[in-house]
Structures are given as C-alpha cells and as structure tokens.
Amino acid sequence: MAMDAATIERLIKEGLPGAQVSIEDLRGDGDHYAATVISEAFRGKSRVQQHQMVYQALRGRMGNELHALALQTSAPAD
C-alpha cells in the first residue's frame, strides 16, 4: 500500500522535531516522492548520515509502503 505525502511529512517531523519538510509526489502515483528536509539536527553530519536520519524517521517504511524517495537534506543556513 502506498503512503501519502502528509504521512511522510508527519513521520519526518516526528523523527526530526523542528525540521522544515517539503514533499512532492513525482508521478502522482503515491509511490515516488521527492523530499527536501532542512534540520538543525543535520549540522555537522555528512549527507549519508543526514539521509540515514530521514530513513530512520520513516520507521522501516522505506522500500515497503514507500517505494522511492529522492532526498535533499541540509542544515539551516546561518
């Protein structure tokens, strides 16, 4: 079963409190999304670590209910 954008956004915000999250459904199929996540928690972390933090926030749904998620992550600009 596919996930909707609101659920993805909610899970990321719960896992990364204070994050700015933008979700785009790339194909309109509820299966392929792009997410931009800006979080202070990412400061000092590598891009791989940032993406792992987002995947952790999704609580194992990546690859199951959520087929594809293109991620752009960063810490807030100073």
Phi, psi and omega in degrees: 000136182284160177256151175263162184300323181296322179292317179299313180299315180299314181298317180295317180293327176292320181282334181229075183306136180087357181290147170266124186232131175232127182241136177232128175278110188288328185240356183075014183254001181069015184236339184233111184236159168240138179231136170248124183232123177243122184213139175299331180298341181278346185302128179082000180261150175287165178301319178299315179297321178298314180295321177299323179295321178293314179301321178297320179297334180280358171053050174079005181278341179295128182088351176247266178292331181250110186283312185218135179220110175276123186251139166233121183233152176193163170275156178299146176290144180282000000 
